[in-house]
Amino acid sequence: MLSPQTITIVKATAPVLQEQGEKLTRYFYTRMFSHNPEVSPLFNPANQSGGTQQRALAGAICAYAANIDNLEILGGAVELIAHKHASLQIKPEHYPIVGENLLASIREVLGEAANDDVIKAWGEAYMFLADILMGREKELYEESARKEGGWTGFRNFKIDRKEAECGIITSFYLKPEDGGALPSYLPGQYITLRLPAKDGQTTMRNYSLSDKPGLDYFRISVKREKGLAAGAPDGYVSNTLHDKMNIGDTLEIGPPCGEFYLNIKDRHERPLVLLGAGVGVTPILSILKTALEAMPGREIVFVHGCLNEETHAFKGTVDELALKHPNLKIHYRYSDAAKPGVKREGQCSTGFVDSALIETMVSKRHADYYFCGPRPFMINIYHGLLKWGIPGSQVHFEFFGPRQDLEQAPQPNEEQRRAA
């Protein structure tokens, strides 16, 4: 356990960290990549360039400092971080590197505010949290290895099929190169792809599994990323997959991970509401297919928002599911206006996925909600559910960004449209 003195000192630093958090984390990453370049392949350069990683770490540090005397509050965050670390193959030997650079950054950025007592307290607090994370990550590695068909590290997979789902999204069907079995996974989870990078090292990306568990392949459905945030590189990995990787090529894949998933053991009479926007529909589609098989008769609502018909992936698949399952209600929402001569009627409409649309489709508000998509979509759905008073236990999401961003004000329509 942490000493009372350490808890007091760390909590006392919370205000200055809140003020200097992003400055500190920007400095920390620059310092670490300079002193320990061997860890740079563990980080997404687009997230670094766009500031996402820095904001996420700043938020995590501030939350840890503010709640260090009540860490149960941070249980969900610890689980999220542990799964992310396991997906990237973070090991115990990486923690001293991070700790050394973090403590040095605190001293160098905060100056006189970071005296010896503060550094000592933060050193103890860091190792306390590191031990928790290393313990949970060890469990995740062991769970992956124990599964039939499971493994640790990276395993070679062949591209068995490559299919365009729409103008910007392509699905890759992956089978083990060794011909062995595939492990089970939970619908909504992701795998990690490792590719050679431009600088001669490697780079990794997480991609949600877009089909149901129990098949003889993994499927990822990848959006071609272009025109990212100012200063950020184009989507190197997504463009490499689209343009250079073909049937028969080999990819390095890490085991399934992720704490966003549908637990089919939880049986509820509440409606199940599945909301996806853009390529964020990929984990939602895996959840949908699983729920229809595992929860017969349960009211299920599926809503997919995207720019227009040309960028709409998996429409044929979902239409077919709706014909087979009378308990499934579907709706497609396009943010672009319809082209001349095109009518959007019935299960299609123009606008954004919002509370008003959802309410027209569910028999009652108090449902179980799963959603994934671009940042503006996520913020708006999250705030809509808060206004409805939906309990946190019924709100599930995969958010690729700092969790504190969800607390920001709902996004205007134009920003939603650009992000779709």
ABEGO torsion letter per residue (X at the ends): XBBAAAAAAAAAAAAAAAAAAAAAAAAAAAAAAAABAAAAAABBAAAAAAGAAAAAAAAAAAAAAAAAABAAAAAAAAAAAAAAAAAAGBBAAAAAAAAAAAAAAAAAAAEAABBAAAAAAAAAAAAAAAAAAAAAAAAAAAAAAABBGBBBEBBBBBBABBBBABAABBBBBBBBAAGBBBBBBBBGBBBBBBBBBAAGBBBBBBBBBABBBGBABBBBBBBBBBGBBBGBBBBAAAAAAAAABBBGBBBBBBBBBEABBBBAABBBABBBBBBBBEAAAAAAAAAAAAAAAABBGBBBBBBBBBABAAABBGAAAAAAAAAABAABBBBBBBABBBBBGBBBBEABBBEBBBAAAAAAABABABBBBBBBEBAAAAAAAAAAAAAAGBBAAABBBBBBEBAAAAABBBBBAAAAAAAX
